[in-house]
Amino acid sequence: MLADKSSNPLSWEMRLRIAIHAAQGLEYLHHGCKPPIIHRDVKTANILLSENMDAKIADFGLSRAIPSDDHSDVIITTVMGTPGYLDPEYYKSRKLNEKSDVFSFGIVLLELITGQNAVIKKDESIHIVHWVSPLIEREDIGSIVDQRLHGEFDVSSAWKVLEVAMACTRPKSLHRATMSTVLTELNQCLAMELSHSRETKERFSEEIYIGSYNSSEVCSTSTASYSITSPFAR
């Protein structure tokens, strides 16, 4: 289960892959299903991981389908969901649409990025959006990304995922991204991270090669010096 933070920390690449798998599931519910389905309780506890670390969205107990004969994409319904993930606009108006899932998914993204919970409990409880906002203003990506990664991630990729998460959690649903856009952006983030990983590995291999070459050169020089001086040593 994605919500389990007691196990070893996931790599940045794995976090992106999990986000993409979950986004694919939501994008299908919103745009692939007829009628469209709103999950209504997207959270880390409802994203399950297989042995191969494939992410699946689970628990459709609160989900609602948008009636096909209804020309509106909004349902007026009783407010249900999980605190911390609940769309504030839906909470106030009782108007449910696909952007309510988008808000919740944005919170999941912030959890993947930061390693924090949706509601951070320290001296006092603070919502993850309010916790991360001042750090974004200070452009302090090092304090935002999960400290357990020890900086092993592509900074450009991290900023882009963060931008996606904040685009999902805008106060007004009209201004939020769609899951189709989110999925496209996340795939770009993964491509950036994979490119960074390849460059890092190539640079590391090159450093090893240069180090080995220098060591061989030192050995050759040392051997040559020994052969010159060896007659005098007898």
N, CA and C of each residue as an Amber inpcrd file, in Angstrom:
protein
   702
   0.8370000  -1.1920000   0.0000000   0.0000000   0.0000000   0.0000000
   0.8770000   1.2500000   0.0000000   0.5140000   2.2260000  -0.8270000
   1.3230000   3.4280000  -0.9730000   1.4200000   4.2200000   0.3170000
   0.4050000   4.1460000   1.1520000   0.3860000   4.9350000   2.3850000
   1.3690000   4.4270000   3.4280000   1.9260000   3.2340000   3.2320000
   2.8610000   2.6590000   4.1990000   4.2160000   3.3470000   4.0910000
   4.5450000   4.1890000   5.0610000   5.8090000   4.9370000   5.0430000
   6.8700000   4.2980000   5.9390000   6.5610000   3.0970000   6.4810000
   7.5040000   2.4350000   7.3800000   8.5670000   1.6540000   6.6090000
   8.2920000   1.3420000   5.3360000   9.2380000   0.5610000   4.5370000
  10.3170000   1.4700000   3.9510000  11.2410000   0.8570000   3.1990000
  12.3210000   1.6320000   2.5860000  11.7530000   2.6830000   1.6370000
  12.3510000   3.8670000   1.5900000  11.8190000   4.9280000   0.7280000
  11.9060000   4.5680000  -0.7490000  10.8790000   4.9200000  -1.4930000
  10.8560000   4.6760000  -2.9300000  11.7770000   5.6610000  -3.6380000
  12.4160000   5.2050000  -4.7080000  13.2590000   6.1010000  -5.5020000
  12.3750000   7.1290000  -6.2030000  12.9940000   8.1900000  -6.6880000
  12.2380000   9.2300000  -7.3940000  11.6000000   8.6620000  -8.6590000
  12.3390000   7.8370000  -9.3850000  11.7830000   7.2120000 -10.5870000
  10.5610000   6.3740000 -10.2570000  10.6340000   5.5940000  -9.1800000
   9.5150000   4.7410000  -8.8050000   8.3040000   5.5770000  -8.3980000
   8.5380000   6.6750000  -7.7190000   7.4260000   7.5650000  -7.3350000
   6.7210000   8.1120000  -8.5680000   7.5100000   8.4570000  -9.5710000
   6.9180000   8.9700000 -10.8040000   6.1100000   7.8880000 -11.5090000
   6.6260000   6.6780000 -11.5410000   5.9110000   5.5770000 -12.1920000
   4.5940000   5.2840000 -11.4730000   4.6170000   5.3240000 -10.1510000
   3.3930000   5.1080000  -9.3700000   2.3780000   6.2070000  -9.6700000
   2.8450000   7.4410000  -9.7150000   1.9610000   8.5720000 -10.0170000
   1.3380000   8.4170000 -11.4020000   2.1390000   7.9640000 -12.3570000
   1.6440000   7.7830000 -13.7240000   0.5920000   6.6830000 -13.7800000
   0.8510000   5.5610000 -13.1160000  -0.1240000   4.4600000 -13.1060000
  -1.4490000   4.9100000 -12.4970000  -1.3790000   5.6180000 -11.3830000
  -2.5960000   6.1000000 -10.7190000  -3.3180000   7.1180000 -11.5980000
  -2.5530000   7.9860000 -12.2460000  -3.1470000   8.9920000 -13.1350000
  -3.8410000   8.3260000 -14.3230000  -3.2430000   7.2550000 -14.8310000
  -3.8590000   6.5160000 -15.9390000  -5.2190000   5.9600000 -15.5170000
  -5.2820000   5.4350000 -14.2840000  -6.5400000   4.8970000 -13.7740000
  -7.6160000   5.9640000 -13.6760000  -7.2600000   7.1140000 -13.1190000
  -8.2320000   8.2020000 -12.9740000  -8.6310000   8.7780000 -14.3300000
  -7.6610000   8.9010000 -15.2230000  -7.9610000   9.4320000 -16.5520000
  -8.9550000   8.5280000 -17.2750000  -8.8170000   7.2170000 -17.0710000
  -9.7580000   6.2720000 -17.6840000 -11.1510000   6.4280000 -17.0830000
 -11.2300000   6.5680000 -15.7630000 -12.5330000   6.7470000 -15.1130000
 -13.2370000   7.9940000 -15.6290000 -12.4820000   9.0750000 -15.8000000
 -13.0700000  10.3600000 -16.1950000 -13.3860000  10.4470000 -17.6850000
 -12.5270000   9.8500000 -18.5210000 -12.6610000  10.0600000 -19.9680000
 -12.8190000   8.7770000 -20.7770000 -12.5730000   7.6270000 -20.1580000
 -12.6990000   6.3660000 -20.8810000 -13.9880000   5.6290000 -20.5830000
 -14.5460000   5.8600000 -19.4110000 -15.7870000   5.1760000 -19.0140000
 -17.0060000   5.9220000 -19.5490000 -18.0330000   5.1850000 -19.9150000
 -19.3130000   5.7550000 -20.3290000 -20.4140000   5.1250000 -19.4790000
 -21.0340000   5.8610000 -18.5600000 -20.8040000   7.2770000 -18.2520000
 -19.5080000   7.4640000 -17.4480000 -18.9940000   8.6950000 -17.4080000
 -17.7910000   8.9700000 -16.6140000 -18.0210000   8.6740000 -15.1350000
 -16.9520000   8.2470000 -14.4670000 -17.0380000   7.9100000 -13.0410000
 -16.1220000   8.8240000 -12.2360000 -16.6550000   9.3350000 -11.1340000
 -15.8590000  10.1250000 -10.1930000 -15.5830000   9.2440000  -8.9840000
 -14.3260000   9.0470000  -8.6550000 -13.9520000   8.1390000  -7.5710000
 -14.4170000   8.6620000  -6.2190000 -14.1720000   9.9190000  -5.9460000
 -14.6260000  10.6510000  -4.7550000 -13.8410000  10.3610000  -3.4800000
 -12.8630000   9.4560000  -3.5220000 -12.0590000   9.2040000  -2.3200000
 -10.6260000   8.8210000  -2.7040000 -10.0450000   9.6070000  -3.5970000
  -8.6540000   9.3660000  -4.0160000  -7.7230000   9.7550000  -2.8760000
  -6.8900000   8.8080000  -2.4540000  -5.9090000   9.0470000  -1.3830000
  -4.8640000   7.9470000  -1.4520000  -3.7550000   8.1350000  -0.7550000
  -2.6780000   7.1410000  -0.8200000  -3.1350000   5.7750000  -0.3160000
  -4.0180000   5.7540000   0.6720000  -4.4890000   4.4740000   1.2190000
  -5.3020000   3.6860000   0.1950000  -5.8230000   4.3660000  -0.8150000
  -6.6120000   3.7030000  -1.8540000  -5.8220000   3.4860000  -3.1450000
  -4.5070000   3.6220000  -3.0570000  -3.6410000   3.2770000  -4.1850000
  -2.8010000   2.0760000  -3.7600000  -3.0990000   0.9380000  -4.3410000
  -2.4420000  -0.3120000  -3.9640000  -1.3010000  -0.6230000  -4.9240000
  -0.2450000  -1.2200000  -4.3870000   0.9250000  -1.5700000  -5.1900000
   1.0540000  -3.0830000  -5.3020000   1.2740000  -3.5690000  -6.5210000
   1.4900000  -4.9940000  -6.7390000   2.9350000  -5.3430000  -6.4010000
   3.2740000  -6.6360000  -6.5180000   4.6550000  -7.0620000  -6.2670000
   5.6280000  -6.3860000  -7.2330000   5.1330000  -6.0660000  -8.4330000
   5.9620000  -5.3920000  -9.4390000   5.8920000  -3.8770000  -9.3160000
   5.2810000  -3.4010000  -8.2230000   5.1480000  -1.9690000  -7.9430000
   4.2480000  -1.2570000  -8.9480000   3.3070000  -1.9970000  -9.5380000
   2.2920000  -1.3660000 -10.3820000   1.2020000  -0.8160000  -9.4770000
   0.8090000   0.4250000  -9.6960000  -0.1850000   1.0740000  -8.8370000
  -1.5890000   0.9030000  -9.4120000  -2.5200000   0.5650000  -8.5440000
  -3.9240000   0.4100000  -8.9260000  -4.7960000   1.2150000  -7.9640000
  -5.7870000   1.9060000  -8.5110000  -6.7280000   2.6420000  -7.6730000
  -7.7680000   1.6560000  -7.1660000  -8.0430000   1.7060000  -5.8670000
  -8.9650000   0.7580000  -5.2410000 -10.0660000   1.4930000  -4.4790000
 -11.0030000   0.7120000  -3.9410000 -12.0960000   1.1870000  -3.0890000
 -12.9960000   2.1920000  -3.8070000 -13.9650000   1.6390000  -4.5250000
 -14.9130000   2.4790000  -5.2670000 -16.2310000   2.6440000  -4.5130000
 -16.1860000   2.4660000  -3.1980000 -17.4000000   2.5330000  -2.3890000
 -18.1100000   3.8690000  -2.4290000 -17.3670000   4.9560000  -2.6430000
 -17.9730000   6.2910000  -2.6760000 -18.1080000   6.8380000  -4.0980000
 -17.7220000   6.0500000  -5.0870000 -17.7030000   6.5530000  -6.4660000
 -19.1130000   6.8490000  -6.9780000 -19.1750000   7.8030000  -7.8940000
 -20.4400000   8.1910000  -8.5090000 -20.2590000   8.3110000 -10.0170000
 -21.2590000   7.8350000 -10.7480000 -21.2660000   7.9860000 -12.2020000
 -22.0760000   9.2230000 -12.5640000 -21.5980000   9.9520000 -13.5570000
 -22.3460000  11.1140000 -14.0390000 -23.4000000  10.6110000 -15.0200000
 -24.6830000  10.8330000 -14.7420000 -25.7550000  10.3170000 -15.6090000
 -25.5480000  10.7170000 -17.0660000 -25.7010000   9.7470000 -17.9720000
 -25.4590000  10.0030000 -19.3920000 -26.5030000  10.9290000 -20.0020000
 -27.6940000  10.9900000 -19.4010000 -28.7460000  11.8530000 -19.9440000
 -28.6770000  13.2690000 -19.3760000 -27.6720000  13.5010000 -18.5130000
 -27.5040000  14.8120000 -17.8830000 -26.4880000  15.6210000 -18.6890000
 -26.8720000  16.8390000 -19.0850000 -25.9780000  17.6770000 -19.8820000
 -24.9240000  18.3630000 -19.0250000 -25.0410000  18.2440000 -17.7180000
 -24.0680000  18.8590000 -16.8170000 -23.0330000  17.8250000 -16.3890000
 -21.8170000  18.2910000 -16.0910000 -20.7720000  17.3920000 -15.5970000
 -20.6480000  17.4890000 -14.0800000 -21.6690000  18.0610000 -13.4460000
 -21.6650000  18.2720000 -12.0020000 -22.8170000  17.5010000 -11.3660000
 -22.5480000  16.8980000 -10.2050000 -23.5760000  16.2070000  -9.4310000
 -23.7130000  16.9140000  -8.0890000 -24.9270000  17.2350000  -7.6970000
 -25.1740000  17.7690000  -6.3540000 -25.3670000  16.5720000  -5.4350000
 -24.5180000  16.4210000  -4.4560000 -24.5630000  15.2250000  -3.6140000
 -24.0580000  15.5120000  -2.2090000 -24.3290000  14.5990000  -1.3090000
 -23.8190000  14.7080000   0.0590000 -22.2920000  14.6700000   0.0290000
 -21.6810000  15.5240000   0.8150000 -20.2180000  15.5920000   0.8470000
 -19.6500000  14.3630000   1.5430000 -18.7990000  13.6420000   0.8370000
 -18.1290000  12.4760000   1.4030000 -16.7000000  12.4340000   0.8870000
 -15.8120000  11.8510000   1.6880000 -14.4060000  11.7740000   1.3140000
 -13.5480000  11.7430000   2.5620000 -12.2650000  11.9530000   2.3980000
 -11.3180000  11.8740000   3.5120000 -10.7070000  13.2430000   3.7810000
 -10.7450000  13.6950000   5.0480000 -10.1260000  14.9860000   5.3880000
  -8.6650000  15.0400000   4.9290000  -8.2820000  16.1800000   4.4070000
  -6.9290000  16.3380000   3.8730000  -6.8940000  16.1780000   2.3680000
  -7.7570000  15.3110000   1.8550000  -7.8330000  15.0550000   0.4150000
  -9.0810000  15.6690000  -0.2140000 -10.0020000  16.1110000   0.6100000
 -11.3120000  16.5700000   0.1510000 -11.2190000  17.9210000  -0.5560000
 -11.7990000  17.9930000  -1.7350000 -11.8450000  19.2260000  -2.5200000
 -12.6190000  20.3000000  -1.7450000 -11.9800000  21.4320000  -1.4050000
 -12.6640000  22.4620000  -0.6150000 -13.8750000  23.0570000  -1.3220000
 -13.8360000  23.1450000  -2.6420000 -14.9820000  23.6870000  -3.3840000
 -16.1770000  22.7460000  -3.2860000 -15.9260000  21.4610000  -3.4400000
 -16.9810000  20.4510000  -3.2810000 -17.5200000  20.4680000  -1.8600000
 -16.6340000  20.6260000  -0.8940000 -17.0340000  20.6520000   0.5160000
 -18.0050000  21.8020000   0.7930000 -17.7550000  22.9490000   0.1730000
 -18.5980000  24.1260000   0.4260000 -19.8950000  24.1030000  -0.3800000
 -19.8140000  23.6290000  -1.6240000 -20.9660000  23.7410000  -2.5310000
 -21.7700000  22.4600000  -2.7020000 -21.1820000  21.3200000  -2.3250000
 -21.7740000  20.0020000  -2.5410000 -21.8550000  19.6550000  -4.0270000
 -21.1490000  20.4140000  -4.8680000 -21.1320000  20.1490000  -6.3040000
 -19.9060000  19.2960000  -6.6320000 -20.1720000  18.0780000  -7.0620000
 -19.1050000  17.1110000  -7.3370000 -18.8600000  17.0100000  -8.8360000
 -17.6100000  17.0930000  -9.2450000 -17.2540000  16.8220000 -10.6390000
 -15.8680000  16.1860000 -10.6850000 -15.3720000  15.9100000 -11.8740000
 -14.0860000  15.2040000 -12.0090000 -12.9280000  15.9760000 -11.3870000
 -13.0520000  17.2970000 -11.3110000 -11.9770000  18.1180000 -10.7480000
 -11.8300000  17.9030000  -9.2410000 -12.8550000  17.3120000  -8.6110000
 -12.7290000  16.9550000  -7.1890000 -11.7050000  15.8370000  -7.0300000
 -11.7290000  14.8690000  -7.9570000 -10.7090000  13.8120000  -7.9700000
  -9.3290000  14.3910000  -8.2740000  -9.2940000  15.3810000  -9.1630000
  -8.0240000  16.0090000  -9.5350000  -7.3820000  16.6550000  -8.3130000
  -8.1900000  17.3510000  -7.5040000  -7.6590000  17.9660000  -6.2840000
  -7.0460000  16.8960000  -5.3830000  -7.7860000  15.8200000  -5.1560000
  -7.3020000  14.7450000  -4.2810000  -6.0200000  14.1250000  -4.8220000
  -5.9650000  13.9540000  -6.1480000  -4.7520000  13.3930000  -6.7530000
  -3.5720000  14.3370000  -6.5670000  -3.8260000  15.6300000  -6.6060000
  -2.7610000  16.6010000  -6.3560000  -2.1640000  16.4440000  -4.9680000
  -3.0110000  16.1300000  -3.9990000  -2.5270000  15.8930000  -2.6280000
  -1.6620000  14.6320000  -2.5940000  -2.0950000  13.5940000  -3.3090000
  -1.2950000  12.3670000  -3.4010000   0.0760000  12.6740000  -4.0070000
   0.0960000  13.4970000  -5.0520000   1.3710000  13.8920000  -5.6620000
   2.2710000  14.5980000  -4.6560000   1.6980000  15.5090000  -3.8750000
   2.4920000  16.2220000  -2.8720000   3.0590000  15.2550000  -1.8330000
   2.2900000  14.2330000  -1.4830000   2.7900000  13.2220000  -0.5420000
   3.9590000  12.4450000  -1.1540000   3.8340000  12.0990000  -2.4370000
   4.9160000  11.3830000  -3.1170000   6.1730000  12.2380000  -3.2050000
   5.9860000  13.5170000  -3.4560000   7.1250000  14.4310000  -3.5820000
   7.8240000  14.6340000  -2.2480000   7.0430000  14.8930000  -1.2130000
   7.6040000  15.3530000   0.0660000   7.8410000  14.2510000   1.0900000
   7.1090000  13.1400000   0.9710000   7.1800000  12.1100000   2.0080000
   6.3570000  12.4730000   3.2330000   5.6100000  13.5880000   3.1570000
   4.7640000  14.0310000   4.2630000   3.3550000  13.4750000   4.0980000
   2.5530000  13.5670000   5.1580000   1.1480000  13.1890000   5.0900000
   0.3170000  14.3620000   4.5840000  -0.9270000  14.0720000   4.1910000
  -1.8200000  15.1290000   3.7040000  -2.0290000  16.1960000   4.7720000
  -2.1490000  15.7590000   6.0000000  -2.2090000  16.6810000   7.1390000
  -0.9860000  16.4050000   8.0000000  -0.1050000  17.3810000   8.0870000
   1.1580000  17.2240000   8.8130000   0.9500000  17.6140000  10.2630000
   1.2310000  16.6820000  11.1590000   1.0080000  16.9310000  12.5860000
   2.3420000  17.0710000  13.3010000   2.6940000  18.3030000  13.6210000
   3.8990000  18.5730000  14.4090000   3.4680000  19.3320000  15.6550000
   3.8920000  20.5900000  15.7800000   3.4130000  21.3930000  16.9040000
   1.9120000  21.6140000  16.7790000   1.4720000  21.8430000  15.5520000
   0.0460000  21.9550000  15.2620000  -0.1950000  21.4030000  13.8680000
  -1.4260000  20.9690000  13.6140000  -1.7320000  20.3630000  12.3170000
  -1.7110000  21.4140000  11.2120000  -1.1110000  21.0630000  10.0900000
  -1.0750000  21.9570000   8.9340000  -1.2850000  21.1360000   7.6710000
  -2.1170000  21.6430000   6.7700000  -2.3790000  20.9380000   5.5220000
  -1.1410000  21.0030000   4.6380000  -0.8890000  19.9510000   3.8920000
   0.3310000  19.8460000   3.0960000   0.4650000  20.9800000   2.0690000
  -0.6610000  21.4560000   1.5210000  -0.6100000  22.5750000   0.5740000
  -0.0910000  23.8320000   1.2580000  -0.5560000  24.0750000   2.4870000
  -0.1090000  25.2520000   3.2410000   1.3420000  25.0910000   3.7080000
   1.7510000  23.8640000   3.9450000   3.1360000  23.6040000   4.3680000
   4.1190000  23.8590000   3.2270000   3.7460000  23.4280000   2.0130000
   4.6780000  23.4970000   0.8900000   4.7080000  24.8730000   0.2220000
   3.6220000  25.6270000   0.3110000   3.5170000  26.9040000  -0.4190000
   4.6450000  27.8900000  -0.1100000   4.9760000  28.1610000   1.1720000
   6.0780000  29.0970000   1.4410000   7.4380000  28.5810000   0.9730000
   7.6170000  27.2650000   0.9670000   8.8750000  26.6840000   0.4800000
   9.0020000  26.8750000  -1.0310000   7.8730000  26.8120000  -1.7290000
   7.8760000  27.0610000  -3.1760000   8.2450000  28.5160000  -3.4490000
   7.6780000  29.4190000  -2.6630000   7.9850000  30.8480000  -2.8290000
   9.4730000  31.1200000  -2.6340000  10.0950000  30.3610000  -1.7280000
  11.5320000  30.5370000  -1.4770000  12.3820000  29.7200000  -2.4500000
  11.7090000  28.9700000  -3.3280000  12.3870000  28.1050000  -4.3040000
  13.3260000  27.1190000  -3.6160000  12.8580000  26.5900000  -2.4960000
  13.6730000  25.6900000  -1.6690000  13.3160000  24.2370000  -1.9620000
  13.6770000  23.7780000  -3.1570000  13.3240000  22.4180000  -3.5630000
  13.9840000  21.3780000  -2.6660000  15.1480000  21.6910000  -2.1200000
  15.8570000  20.7510000  -1.2480000  15.0890000  20.4310000   0.0180000
  14.3170000  21.3970000   0.5140000  13.5170000  21.1760000   1.7250000
  12.1520000  20.5890000   1.4080000  11.7610000  20.6610000   0.1340000
  10.4420000  20.1590000  -0.2690000  10.4770000  18.6580000  -0.5340000
  11.4370000  18.2190000  -1.3340000  11.5080000  16.8020000  -1.7200000
  11.9160000  15.9550000  -0.5170000  11.3250000  14.7810000  -0.4170000
  11.5750000  13.8260000   0.6690000  13.0700000  13.7430000   0.9980000
  13.4030000  14.0670000   2.2360000  14.8100000  14.1000000   2.6640000
  15.4730000  12.7250000   2.5880000  14.6750000  11.6630000   2.6230000
  15.2240000  10.3070000   2.5790000  15.8370000   9.9670000   1.2190000
  15.5660000  10.7940000   0.2080000  16.1590000  10.5630000  -1.1160000
  17.5870000  11.0880000  -1.2040000  17.9780000  11.9140000  -0.2190000
  19.3530000  12.4500000  -0.1620000  19.7730000  13.1220000  -1.4760000
  18.8400000  13.8190000  -2.0860000  19.1590000  14.5790000  -3.2980000
  19.2790000  13.7610000  -4.5630000  18.9310000  12.4750000  -4.5140000
  19.0740000  11.6140000  -5.6930000  17.8290000  11.7190000  -6.5770000
  17.7160000  12.8320000  -7.2820000  16.6050000  13.0680000  -8.1970000
  16.9910000  14.2140000  -9.1220000  16.3170000  14.2770000 -10.2570000
  16.5460000  15.3790000 -11.1880000  15.7550000  16.5910000 -10.7090000
  16.4310000  17.6850000 -10.4690000  15.7960000  18.8820000  -9.9040000
  14.7150000  19.4290000 -10.8340000  14.9790000  19.4400000 -12.1280000
  13.9900000  19.9500000 -13.0910000  12.7310000  19.0930000 -13.0800000
  12.9210000  17.7800000 -12.9800000  11.7910000  16.8590000 -12.8930000
  10.9840000  17.1210000 -11.6290000  11.6720000  17.3370000 -10.5160000
  10.9970000  17.5880000  -9.2410000  10.1700000  18.8670000  -9.2910000
  10.7410000  19.9200000  -9.8560000  10.0010000  21.1790000  -9.9760000
   8.7650000  21.0080000 -10.8460000   8.8960000  20.2490000 -11.9150000
   7.7700000  20.0670000 -12.8330000   6.6440000  19.2740000 -12.1680000
   6.9880000  18.2200000 -11.4350000   5.9610000  17.4540000 -10.7180000
   5.2730000  18.3470000  -9.6870000   6.0560000  19.1770000  -9.0370000
   5.5090000  20.0960000  -8.0390000   4.5270000  21.0720000  -8.6890000
   4.8730000  21.5590000  -9.8740000   3.9760000  22.4520000 -10.6130000
   2.6700000  21.7390000 -10.9580000   2.7650000  20.4750000 -11.3500000
   1.5740000  19.6830000 -11.6660000   0.6990000  19.5330000 -10.4250000
   1.3230000  19.2060000  -9.3070000   0.5810000  19.0290000  -8.0500000
  -0.1540000  20.3040000  -7.6590000   0.5170000  21.4410000  -7.7890000
  -0.1060000  22.7140000  -7.4180000  -1.2030000  23.1040000  -8.4070000
  -1.0570000  22.7000000  -9.6740000  -2.1060000  22.9530000 -10.6700000
  -3.3490000  22.1150000 -10.3800000  -3.1510000  20.9720000  -9.7330000
  -4.2730000  20.1030000  -9.3510000  -5.0260000  20.6410000  -8.1350000
  -4.3280000  21.3650000  -7.2840000  -4.8990000  21.7570000  -5.9860000
  -5.3090000  23.2290000  -5.9310000  -5.5210000  23.8400000  -7.0800000
  -5.9970000  25.2240000  -7.0870000  -7.3790000  25.2930000  -6.4390000
  -7.6630000  26.3820000  -5.7250000  -8.9320000  26.4880000  -4.9830000
 -10.1730000  26.3120000  -5.8590000 -10.1850000  26.9180000  -7.0420000
 -11.3400000  26.8210000  -7.9350000 -11.1440000  25.6720000  -8.9210000
 -12.1360000  24.8010000  -9.0060000 -12.0280000  23.6230000  -9.8690000
 -11.8430000  24.0010000 -11.3340000 -12.4090000  25.1270000 -11.7420000
 -12.3020000  25.5770000 -13.1240000 -10.8500000  25.7970000 -13.5370000
 -10.0070000  26.1520000 -12.5780000  -8.6060000  26.4660000 -12.8620000
  -7.6750000  25.2620000 -12.7160000  -8.2210000  24.1210000 -12.3450000
  -7.3900000  22.9250000 -12.1750000  -7.1570000  22.2140000 -13.5030000
  -6.0870000  21.4510000 -13.5480000  -5.7850000  20.6560000 -14.7430000
  -6.7640000  19.4930000 -14.8600000  -6.8610000  18.9160000 -16.0440000
  -7.6020000  17.6650000 -16.2180000  -6.6300000  16.5100000 -16.0100000
  -7.1530000  15.3160000 -15.8020000  -6.2750000  14.1630000 -15.6070000
  -5.5160000  13.8300000 -16.8930000  -6.0870000  14.1650000 -18.0440000
  -5.3670000  13.9400000 -19.3090000  -4.1090000  14.7950000 -19.3640000
  -4.2420000  16.0650000 -18.9640000  -3.0890000  16.9670000 -18.9360000
  -2.0760000  16.5130000 -17.8980000  -2.5730000  16.1220000 -16.7340000
  -1.6980000  15.6470000 -15.6540000  -0.8730000  14.4540000 -16.1250000
  -1.5190000  13.5160000 -16.7940000  -0.8350000  12.3080000 -17.2690000
   0.2660000  12.6600000 -18.2750000  -0.0350000  13.5590000 -19.1890000
   0.9630000  13.9990000 -20.1730000   2.1710000  14.6260000 -19.4850000
   1.9100000  15.4970000 -18.5220000   2.9860000  16.1930000 -17.8080000
   3.8390000  15.2150000 -16.9950000   3.2000000  14.2530000 -16.3610000
   3.9410000  13.2880000 -15.5420000   4.8450000  12.4080000 -16.4020000
   4.3730000  12.0480000 -17.5780000   5.2220000  11.2680000 -18.4930000
   6.4570000  12.0640000 -18.8970000   6.2960000  13.3690000 -19.0670000
   7.4430000  14.2280000 -19.3680000   8.4110000  14.2710000 -18.1840000
   7.8670000  14.3040000 -16.9840000   8.7060000  14.3070000 -15.7740000
   9.5370000  13.0340000 -15.6820000   8.9130000  11.9000000 -16.0000000
   9.6340000  10.6260000 -15.9660000  10.7390000  10.6160000 -17.0170000
  10.4530000  11.1280000 -18.2080000  11.4720000  11.1830000 -19.2640000
  12.6660000  12.0220000 -18.8180000  12.4080000  13.1200000 -18.1270000
  13.4820000  13.9790000 -17.6160000  14.3340000  13.2380000 -16.5910000
  13.6690000  12.4980000 -15.7010000  14.3880000  11.7510000 -14.6670000
  15.2290000  10.6370000 -15.2790000  14.6810000   9.9200000 -16.2630000
  15.4210000   8.8320000 -16.9060000  16.6410000   9.3650000 -17.6510000
  16.4800000  10.5140000 -18.2960000  17.6070000  11.1470000 -18.9860000
  18.6910000  11.5400000 -17.9880000  18.2730000  12.0870000 -16.8590000
  19.2140000  12.4750000 -15.8020000  19.9550000  11.2490000 -15.2650000
  19.2290000  10.1460000 -15.0710000  19.8440000   8.9170000 -14.5490000
  20.8790000   8.3720000 -15.5210000  20.5500000   8.3970000 -16.8240000
  21.4980000   7.9130000 -17.8400000  22.7640000   8.7630000 -17.8470000
  22.5850000  10.0700000 -17.7930000  23.7430000  10.9790000 -17.7950000
  24.6160000  10.7570000 -16.5630000  23.9660000  10.5370000 -15.4140000
  24.7060000  10.3020000 -14.1710000  25.5150000   9.0170000 -14.2620000
  24.8940000   7.9450000 -14.7990000  25.5870000   6.6630000 -14.9350000
  26.7560000   6.7670000 -15.9150000  26.5310000   7.4760000 -17.0210000
  27.6020000   7.6410000 -18.0150000  28.7740000   8.4220000 -17.4290000
  28.4440000   9.4710000 -16.6570000  29.4930000  10.2810000 -16.0370000
  30.2650000   9.4600000 -15.0150000  29.5380000   8.6260000 -14.2530000
  30.1680000   7.7740000 -13.2430000  31.0900000   6.7520000 -13.9050000
  30.6140000   6.1530000 -15.0210000  31.4320000   5.1700000 -15.7480000
  32.6860000   5.8220000 -16.3110000  32.5250000   7.0520000 -16.8010000
  33.6680000   7.7810000 -17.3560000  34.6920000   8.0880000 -16.2740000
  34.2050000   8.4540000 -15.0830000  35.1140000   8.7500000 -13.9710000
  35.8810000   7.5050000 -13.5520000  35.1930000   6.3540000 -13.5420000
  35.8500000   5.0890000 -13.1920000  36.9270000   4.7580000 -14.2250000
  36.5770000   4.9700000 -15.5220000  37.5360000   4.6710000 -16.6000000
  38.7750000   5.5500000 -16.4820000  38.5520000   6.8580000 -16.2600000
  39.6790000   7.7910000 -16.1260000  40.5260000   7.4300000 -14.9140000
  39.8460000   7.0600000 -13.8170000  40.5590000   6.6680000 -12.6050000
  41.3960000   5.4260000 -12.8300000  40.8340000   4.4540000 -13.5560000
  41.5650000   3.2140000 -13.8500000  42.7460000   3.4950000 -14.7650000
  42.5270000   4.3840000 -15.7520000  43.6020000   4.7370000 -16.6910000
  44.7550000   5.4120000 -15.9590000  44.4320000   6.3380000 -15.0750000
  45.4690000   7.0410000 -14.3080000  46.2460000   6.0800000 -13.4130000
  45.5010000   5.1120000 -12.8230000  46.1570000   4.1200000 -11.9640000
  47.1290000   3.2680000 -12.7720000  46.7190000   2.8800000 -13.9900000
  47.5770000   2.0670000 -14.8590000  48.8230000   2.8400000 -15.2560000
  48.6290000   4.1470000 -15.5200000  49.7480000   5.0010000 -15.9130000
  50.7690000   5.1000000 -14.7920000  50.2630000   5.2490000 -13.5560000
  51.1480000   5.3350000 -12.3910000  51.9240000   4.0400000 -12.2310000
  51.2140000   2.9130000 -12.4320000  51.8560000   1.6000000 -12.3030000
  52.9700000   1.4390000 -13.3370000  52.7020000   1.8760000 -14.5950000
  53.7020000   1.7540000 -15.6580000  54.9310000   2.5780000 -15.3420000
  54.7120000   3.8000000 -14.8720000  55.8270000   4.6830000 -14.5140000
  56.6410000   4.0900000 -13.3890000  55.9320000   3.5210000 -12.4110000
  56.6000000   2.9380000 -11.2460000  57.4390000   1.7360000 -11.6630000
  56.8790000   0.9130000 -12.5720000  57.5940000  -0.2750000 -13.0430000
  58.8320000   0.1180000 -13.8330000  58.6400000   1.1580000 -14.6830000
  59.7800000   1.6220000 -15.4840000  60.8950000   2.1270000 -14.5950000
  60.5650000   2.8610000 -13.5800000  61.5750000   3.3940000 -12.6510000
  62.3030000   2.2630000 -11.9510000  61.5460000   1.2270000 -11.6040000
  62.1530000   0.0900000 -10.8990000  63.1650000  -0.6260000 -11.7890000
  62.8110000  -0.8030000 -13.0840000  63.7110000  -1.5300000 -13.9910000
  65.0070000  -0.7610000 -14.2370000  64.9210000   0.5660000 -14.1890000
  66.1300000   1.3800000 -14.3950000  67.0550000   1.3010000 -13.1920000
  66.4660000   1.3310000 -12.0340000  67.2820000   1.3930000 -10.8160000
  67.6740000   0.0240000 -10.2980000  67.0180000  -1.0080000 -10.7850000
  67.2620000  -2.3350000 -10.2260000  68.7110000  -2.8200000 -10.3360000
  69.4500000  -2.4840000 -11.4250000  70.8540000  -2.9420000 -11.4680000
  71.6800000  -2.3920000 -10.3190000  71.3890000  -1.1890000  -9.9110000
  72.1550000  -0.5820000  -8.8240000  71.8000000  -1.1800000  -7.4710000
  70.6740000  -1.8830000  -7.4610000  70.2240000  -2.4310000  -6.1870000
  70.8960000  -3.7560000  -5.9080000  71.5150000  -4.3130000  -6.8750000
  72.1150000  -5.6320000  -6.6650000  73.4020000  -5.5320000  -5.8560000
